[in-house]
Amino acid sequence: MNAQQGGILVLDDDTRVCRSLARLLGGAGYRVETFSTPQALLATKAVSEPACLILDLRLGTTHGMDLLQALKDGERELAVIILTAYG
């Protein structure tokens, strides 16, 4: 995927992680949108275009796997990279 084939979505409840990934990937020419909650990501139209999702596995009271199920139920297909700070 390059910057002209869609964007990269970043979902993490840590704003520092979102900011860092947006800066790094944006500097490489990718269009990046960041979200701090699964609800915010699901409410956006960005999910309907081809994209890669970088997903934190633990999102406060929500689990990243629940979001993946919601995307699947909504027939939205994305390449997903899962991040976690936990072992």
C-alpha positions in Angstrom: 0.0 0.0 0.0 1.3 3.5 -0.7 -0.1 6.9 0.0 -2.3 6.8 -3.1 -4.0 3.5 -2.4 -5.9 4.7 0.7 -4.9 5.6 4.2 -3.8 4.1 7.4 -6.1 4.2 10.4 -4.6 4.2 13.9 -6.7 3.3 16.9 -5.1 3.6 20.3 -6.3 5.1 23.5 -2.8 6.5 24.1 -2.7 9.8 22.3 1.1 9.8 22.3 1.1 6.5 20.3 -1.4 8.0 17.8 0.6 11.1 17.4 3.9 9.3 17.0 2.5 6.8 14.4 0.8 9.6 12.5 4.0 11.6 12.4 6.1 8.6 11.3 3.7 7.3 8.7 2.7 10.7 7.4 6.4 11.5 6.9 6.6 8.5 4.7 3.8 9.8 2.5 0.8 7.9 3.9 -2.5 9.6 4.8 -3.2 8.8 8.4 -6.3 9.2 10.5 -6.1 8.5 14.3 -8.9 7.5 16.7 -9.0 7.1 20.4 -12.1 5.0 20.7 -13.6 2.2 18.6 -16.9 4.1 18.4 -15.1 7.1 16.7 -13.5 4.8 14.2 -16.8 2.9 13.4 -18.6 6.3 12.9 -16.2 7.5 10.2 -16.4 6.9 6.5 -12.7 6.2 6.4 -13.3 2.5 7.1 -15.2 2.1 3.8 -12.1 2.8 1.7 -9.1 0.4 1.3 -7.0 0.9 4.3 -4.7 -0.7 6.9 -5.7 -0.5 10.5 -3.1 -0.3 13.3 -5.1 -1.4 16.4 -4.2 -1.4 20.0 -5.5 -4.7 21.5 -6.4 -3.2 24.9 -8.6 0.0 24.6 -9.6 0.8 28.2 -12.9 -1.0 28.7 -13.0 -2.3 25.2 -11.0 -5.1 23.6 -9.5 -4.7 20.1 -10.9 -8.1 19.2 -14.5 -6.8 19.8 -13.8 -4.0 17.2 -12.5 -6.6 14.7 -15.7 -8.6 15.1 -17.8 -5.4 14.6 -15.9 -4.7 11.4 -16.4 -8.2 10.2 -20.1 -8.1 11.1 -20.4 -4.9 9.0 -18.6 -6.6 6.2 -15.7 -4.2 6.3 -12.4 -5.8 5.3 -9.1 -4.2 6.3 -5.6 -5.4 6.7 -4.9 -5.2 10.5 -1.7 -4.8 12.5 -2.3 -5.4 16.2 -0.2 -3.6 18.8 -0.1 -4.3 22.5 2.0 -3.1 25.4 1.1 -6.3 27.4 2.8 -9.7 27.2 
